[in-house]
Amino acid sequence: MDLSFSPADIAFRDQAREFIKNNFPAELKAKLAAGHEFAKEDYLAWHKILYAKGWVAPAWPTQYGGPGWTSTQRYIFAEECAAAGTVPILPFGINMVGPVIYTFANEAQKARFLPRILSGEDWWCQGYSEPGSGSDLASLRTKAVREGDHYIVNGSKTWTTLAQHADWIFCLVRTDLSAKQQEGISFLLIDMKTPGITVRPIITMDGGHEVNEVFFEDVKVPAENLVGKENEGWTYAKFLLAHERSGIAGVARSKMAIGRLKDIAKAEIVDGEPLFASTEFRNKIAEVEIDLTALEFTELRTLAGESAGRGPGPESSILKIKGTDIQQRITELVVEAVGNYAAPFVHRDARIGDNLAPIGPTGAQRAAQTYFNMRKTSIYGGSNEIQRNIIAKMVLGL
């Protein structure tokens, strides 16, 4: 695999870097730096700027609105966005349900949904996990019964990220109670404004409202919102999860997070010396960097395979396991570096107006919240234990 950039790639990198520098909103950068919570409009602002440029969906085929980038260009763009500290594009529409729709949906569904996903007009959330059906997703119990030209949906979903803002939810529902678990599941697109849907917030231990419960009580869904064939939704779900797992790896943003960790360690004084002077602490950082470099090569091979027409396979499970492990280790080292200044809620309690009071070293303000939030990464998208089973079966043949 040739890892050197061609002159065309270097020119693209310069173009992307300049565009991001000139167009990423300063107010969003300030909110990110201060650790403020984002409103719906904040999430969509950068999305709409990239949409106007034609860059919002790097992996989409050109016939559906993608920019036609090579795997190298996609990699470069991710690197430049991470380096600039941009707001990540929410994955539920662009990276998750969008590829399912343009791969498996009918032409009417493509024409109806894809343009609005690209533009950001429709905000999507994911209806997969249920109480008691998370890692064992095939045991889900939310059911959809066909009545004429509609399905009647009853059940609930949980850990539904940002459902409080969503216009639509893509749902796995059970349409055949007598079939084997995976064989009786269908993939439905449901308008969140439909009567019978209730969204209830789940407040996480860091005090944030990111996830929710979603309840369905006799929700009437047009049968035309079924993607693909009835009872074959598990196939589409696995396809979506492979794309989700690849994106969870977050290599570019982990590289930037390590850079910030080094800055904290150089500024934090312990026993009269910077923490970075400690051989033990530098070794911890080096171990994470080595693992991240190995993960980066795996990601590049995956992108090259996708460019050759091969969808993400079992390597997406490797990316997911190692990527989330690295993300968690970085947040652990940040907490270790700032010490007692990472005490949970100290900064939340010290709010002055809309700002966080500057307590402790730079990087301490959200150390605890980020640490807590990143505990979930090894669970969502299919728990890391399940990913190890996939690797054992598909790669090792066990």
C-alpha positions in Angstrom: 0.0 0.0 0.0 1.5 3.3 -1.1 1.2 5.8 1.7 2.8 8.8 0.0 0.5 11.6 -1.1 0.4 12.4 -4.8 0.7 16.0 -6.0 -3.1 16.0 -6.5 -3.7 14.7 -3.0 -1.4 17.5 -1.6 -3.4 20.1 -3.6 -6.6 18.6 -2.2 -5.2 18.8 1.3 -4.4 22.5 0.9 -7.8 23.2 -0.6 -9.6 21.4 2.3 -7.4 23.1 4.9 -8.1 26.6 3.4 -11.8 25.9 3.1 -12.1 24.8 6.7 -10.1 27.7 8.0 -12.3 30.2 6.1 -15.7 28.6 6.7 -15.9 26.9 10.1 -17.9 29.3 12.2 -15.9 31.0 14.9 -18.8 30.9 17.4 -18.9 27.1 17.1 -15.2 26.9 17.7 -15.6 29.1 20.8 -18.4 26.9 22.1 -16.3 23.8 21.6 -13.4 25.3 23.4 -15.6 26.4 26.4 -17.3 23.0 26.6 -20.8 24.4 26.2 -23.7 22.2 25.2 -24.8 22.4 21.6 -28.3 23.3 20.4 -29.8 21.6 17.3 -28.8 24.7 15.2 -25.2 24.3 16.3 -25.0 20.8 15.1 -26.5 21.7 11.8 -24.5 24.8 11.1 -21.4 23.1 9.9 -23.4 20.4 8.2 -25.2 23.0 6.0 -21.9 24.7 5.1 -20.4 21.4 3.9 -23.7 20.6 2.1 -23.5 23.9 0.2 -19.9 23.0 -0.8 -20.9 19.4 -1.8 -18.6 17.9 0.9 -21.1 16.7 3.5 -21.2 13.0 2.5 -17.6 12.0 1.6 -18.4 8.3 1.2 -21.6 8.6 -0.8 -21.7 7.7 -4.5 -21.7 10.7 -6.8 -25.2 9.8 -8.2 -26.6 10.4 -4.8 -24.7 13.6 -4.0 -21.3 12.4 -2.9 -18.2 14.4 -3.9 -16.5 11.4 -5.7 -13.5 11.4 -3.5 -10.9 8.7 -3.3 -10.2 6.9 -0.1 -7.1 9.0 0.3 -9.1 12.2 0.0 -11.6 11.1 2.5 -8.7 10.3 4.9 -7.1 13.7 4.3 -10.4 15.5 4.9 -11.0 13.7 8.2 -7.5 14.6 9.3 -8.0 18.3 8.4 -11.4 18.5 10.2 -9.9 16.9 13.3 -6.8 19.2 13.2 -9.1 22.3 12.9 -11.4 21.0 15.8 -14.6 21.1 13.7 -17.9 19.8 14.9 -18.2 16.1 13.8 -21.1 15.6 11.3 -23.8 13.6 13.1 -23.6 10.1 11.8 -27.2 8.9 11.9 -28.3 10.3 8.6 -25.1 10.7 6.5 -23.1 7.6 7.7 -25.8 5.2 8.8 -29.3 5.3 7.4 -28.2 7.1 4.2 -26.0 4.2 2.9 -28.8 1.7 3.8 -31.3 3.7 1.7 -29.1 4.2 -1.4 -28.0 0.5 -1.2 -31.3 -1.3 -0.4 -34.3 1.1 -0.7 -36.5 1.5 -3.8 -36.2 4.5 -6.1 -39.1 6.3 -4.6 -37.5 6.1 -1.1 -34.2 7.2 -2.5 -35.7 10.3 -4.1 -37.7 11.1 -1.0 -35.2 10.7 1.8 -31.6 11.1 0.4 -31.8 14.8 -0.6 -33.2 15.7 2.8 -30.5 13.7 4.6 -27.8 15.5 2.6 -29.3 19.0 3.2 -29.9 18.4 6.9 -33.6 19.1 6.6 -34.3 15.8 8.2 -32.5 14.9 11.5 -32.4 11.2 12.1 -31.9 9.0 15.2 -31.3 5.3 15.5 -34.0 2.9 17.0 -31.9 -0.3 17.7 -31.3 -0.9 21.4 -34.1 -1.8 23.7 -34.4 -2.5 27.4 -32.9 -6.0 27.6 -31.9 -6.0 23.9 -28.6 -4.2 23.5 -25.6 -6.4 22.7 -28.1 -9.2 21.9 -29.9 -7.0 19.4 -31.6 -9.9 17.7 -33.8 -10.4 20.8 -35.6 -7.1 20.3 -39.3 -7.1 21.0 -40.7 -3.9 19.5 -43.2 -5.3 17.0 -44.9 -4.1 13.8 -48.1 -5.7 12.7 -49.2 -5.2 9.1 -52.8 -3.8 8.8 -53.6 -3.0 5.1 -51.3 -0.4 3.9 -49.8 0.4 7.3 -47.8 -1.2 10.1 -48.9 -0.7 13.7 -45.8 -0.4 15.9 -45.7 -1.0 19.7 -42.7 -1.2 21.9 -39.8 0.9 23.1 -36.2 1.8 22.2 -33.5 3.1 24.6 -30.2 5.0 24.6 -31.5 6.8 21.5 -29.0 9.6 20.9 -30.4 13.1 20.4 -33.9 11.8 19.7 -35.2 15.0 21.3 -34.2 16.8 18.1 -35.0 14.1 15.5 -37.5 14.3 12.7 -37.2 10.6 11.8 -36.1 7.4 13.4 -34.9 4.3 11.6 -36.1 1.3 13.5 -35.6 -2.4 13.7 -39.0 -4.0 14.5 -40.2 -7.6 14.8 -42.6 -8.5 12.0 -42.7 -12.3 12.4 -43.0 -13.6 15.9 -42.7 -17.2 14.8 -39.5 -16.9 12.9 -36.0 -17.3 14.3 -34.8 -14.1 15.9 -32.8 -12.7 13.1 -35.2 -13.8 10.4 -38.3 -12.0 11.8 -36.9 -8.5 11.8 -37.7 -5.6 9.4 -36.2 -2.1 8.9 -38.8 0.7 9.1 -38.5 4.5 8.7 -40.7 6.3 11.1 -41.7 10.0 11.3 -41.1 11.1 14.8 -44.1 13.4 14.7 -46.5 10.4 14.3 -49.1 10.2 17.1 -48.2 7.6 19.7 -44.5 8.4 19.9 -43.1 9.6 23.2 -39.5 10.7 23.9 -38.3 10.6 27.5 -34.9 12.0 28.4 -32.2 9.9 30.1 -29.8 12.2 32.1 -26.4 10.6 32.2 -24.0 10.6 35.2 -22.2 13.7 33.8 -25.4 15.6 34.0 -25.9 15.7 30.2 -29.0 15.0 28.1 -27.7 13.2 25.1 -29.7 9.9 25.1 -33.4 9.1 25.5 -36.0 6.4 25.7 -38.5 6.3 22.8 -41.9 4.7 23.3 -44.3 3.5 20.5 -47.9 3.1 21.3 -50.1 2.0 18.4 -48.0 4.1 16.0 -49.3 4.0 12.5 -46.5 3.7 9.9 -47.1 3.6 6.1 -46.0 0.3 4.6 -44.2 2.3 2.0 -41.6 3.2 4.7 -40.4 -0.4 4.8 -36.9 -0.6 3.5 -36.2 -3.7 1.3 -38.2 -6.8 2.1 -40.2 -7.7 5.2 -38.3 -9.9 7.6 -34.9 -9.2 6.0 -34.1 -6.2 8.1 -31.3 -8.0 9.9 -29.3 -8.0 6.7 -29.7 -4.2 6.4 -28.9 -3.8 10.2 -25.6 -5.6 9.9 -24.7 -3.5 6.8 -25.4 -0.3 8.8 -23.5 -1.5 11.9 -20.4 -2.2 9.8 -20.4 1.4 8.6 -21.1 2.6 12.1 -18.2 0.6 13.6 -15.7 1.9 11.0 -16.7 5.5 11.9 -16.5 4.9 15.7 -12.7 4.3 15.4 -12.1 8.1 15.3 -8.4 7.8 14.4 -8.0 11.4 13.3 -9.6 12.9 16.4 -7.7 10.6 18.7 -4.5 11.9 17.1 -5.5 15.4 18.0 -6.6 14.3 21.5 -3.1 12.9 22.1 -1.6 16.2 21.1 -3.8 18.0 23.6 -2.8 15.4 26.3 0.8 16.2 25.7 0.2 19.9 26.0 -1.5 19.3 29.4 1.3 17.1 30.6 3.9 19.7 29.6 2.0 22.5 31.4 1.1 20.5 34.6 3.8 20.8 37.2 4.4 17.8 39.6 7.1 18.1 42.3 8.7 21.0 40.5 8.8 19.4 37.1 6.4 19.2 34.2 4.4 15.9 34.2 5.8 15.2 30.7 9.3 14.9 32.3 8.1 11.7 34.0 9.4 8.7 32.0 6.5 6.6 33.3 3.8 9.0 32.1 5.6 9.5 28.7 5.7 5.7 28.3 1.9 5.6 28.8 1.4 8.2 26.1 3.9 6.3 23.8 2.0 3.0 24.2 -1.3 4.7 23.1 0.4 6.4 20.1 1.9 3.1 18.9 -1.5 1.4 19.1 -3.1 4.4 17.3 -0.5 4.2 14.5 -1.3 0.5 14.0 -5.0 1.3 14.0 -4.5 4.1 11.4 -2.9 1.6 9.0 -5.9 -0.7 9.5 -8.2 2.2 8.7 -6.3 3.0 5.5 -6.6 -0.6 4.4 -10.3 -0.5 5.1 -10.7 2.7 3.1 -8.7 1.3 0.2 -11.0 -1.8 0.2 -14.1 0.4 0.1 -12.7 2.3 -2.8 -12.2 -1.0 -4.6 -15.8 -1.7 -4.2 -15.6 -3.9 -1.1 -17.8 -2.8 1.8 -16.4 -2.8 5.3 -16.1 -6.4 6.6 -14.7 -7.9 9.8 -12.0 -5.3 9.9 -14.7 -2.8 11.0 -14.9 -4.8 14.2 -11.1 -4.5 14.7 -11.4 -0.7 14.1 -14.2 -0.5 16.6 -12.5 -2.4 19.4 -9.1 -0.7 19.2 -10.5 2.7 18.3 -12.8 2.8 21.4 -10.1 1.3 23.6 -7.7 4.1 22.6 -10.3 6.8 23.1 -10.9 5.6 26.6 -7.3 5.3 27.5 -6.6 8.9 26.3 -9.4 10.2 28.5 -8.0 8.2 31.5 -4.6 9.8 31.0 -6.1 13.3 30.8 -7.8 12.7 34.2 -4.5 11.3 35.6 -2.7 14.4 34.2 -5.0 17.0 35.8 -5.4 15.1 39.0 -7.8 16.5 41.6 -8.9 19.2 39.2 -10.8 16.5 37.3 -13.2 16.0 40.3 -16.7 15.4 38.8 -19.1 18.3 38.7 -16.6 20.9 40.2 -16.7 22.9 37.0 -20.4 22.4 36.4 -21.1 23.8 39.9 -18.8 26.7 39.3 -20.6 28.0 36.2 -20.6 31.8 35.9 -23.4 32.7 33.6 -23.0 30.6 30.5 -19.2 30.1 31.0 -17.2 27.7 33.0 -15.0 29.2 35.7 -11.3 28.5 34.9 -10.5 26.1 37.7 -7.2 24.3 37.5 -5.0 23.7 34.4 -6.1 24.0 30.8 -7.9 20.8 29.9 -9.3 20.1 33.3 -12.7 21.8 32.6 -14.3 18.8 30.8 -11.9 16.0 31.8 -14.4 14.2 34.1 -17.4 14.7 31.7 -15.4 13.5 28.7 -14.1 10.5 30.7 -17.6 9.5 31.8 -19.1 10.0 28.3 -16.4 7.9 26.6 -17.2 4.8 28.8 -20.1 4.1 26.4 -18.0 3.9 23.2 -17.0 0.2 23.9 -20.7 -0.6 24.2 -22.6 1.2 21.3 -22.3 0.0 17.8 -22.2 -3.5 19.1 -20.3 -4.1 22.3 -16.6 -4.9 22.1 -17.2 -8.4 23.5 -19.6 -9.1 20.5 -16.9 -7.7 18.1 -14.4 -10.2 19.4 -16.9 -13.0 18.7 -17.3 -11.7 15.1 -13.5 -11.6 14.6 -13.2 -15.1 16.0 -15.8 -16.4 13.6 -15.1 -14.4 10.4 -11.3 -14.0 10.6 -10.0 -16.9 12.7 -12.7 -19.3 11.7 -13.4 -20.4 15.2 
